[in-house]
């Protein structure tokens, strides 16, 4: 027959094991936060680059077709005014 283990020692062992696992979880969460921040920064930079490219493309089209651009802007403005004026 096996002797019964000391309940205090078992509780200490369980507590120590829990603390180790909790510390590991905390470390994993910090690491995940770092990876997430880096990924978010990369996506933000990609978004800025795409927005700058779009701005250049729109500006180029406006310079190439100024009358068409003015007509489109006037049409959008008229439509927005009509829709907002109906309130």
VENCOR-V795746 format. One record per pair of residues at least 12 apart in sequence whose C-alpha atoms are under 10 Angstrom apart, sorted by the first residue. I is the first residue (numbers start at 1). J is the second residue. D is the distance in Angstrom with one decimal. If there is no record, write none. Layout:
I_J_D ; I_J_D
This chain:
none
